[in-house]
Structure formats: structure tokens, C-alpha cells
Amino acid sequence: MEIKIIGSNCKNGMQLYKMATRAIENSRNEVNIQKLDDKTSINKYGVKNIPGLVINEKLISQGKVLTDREIGKMIQ
């Protein structure tokens, strides 16, 4: 499973990365996480408001910080 945090250099992006990392720790799945900050990634996934959360190449959330529980439900 692939998780990508788009816009990870902003305050909310760093918080979303932290929540995703916590969710991964509690998951039994093998999950890779990436931080992306380039314009190409923002355009590729159609992120209009950062941070964006992409799971398995699908934009799941944008413009808000999900909790580790919300992310955990999505990756199980």
C-alpha cells in the first residue's frame, strides 16, 4: 500500500504526515509513505487545497488534517 502526503512542508502537511505515521504503526498492512511537495504532484493528483492525502494513487482527502483513526480505517 502506498500513502502520499502532498504539500508536506506546510504546518498542516507535517501534522497529516504525523497522523499517517501513527496510523501505519497500528496497521498490520505493509505501507510505504512518501512526502511530496512539487507542483507536478499537486497537479497530477488534482490537489486544490494542501495538504492532500493520496492512498494507492487515489486522492482521498485535501485541505484538512485527518486523525490517525480516520486514516487507520482507510488503510485496513
Buried (B, 14 or more C-beta within 10 A) or exposed (E): BEBBBBBBEEEBBBBBBEBBBBBBEEBEEEBEBEBBBEEEBBEBBEBEEBBBBBBEEEBBBBEEBBEBEBBBEBBE
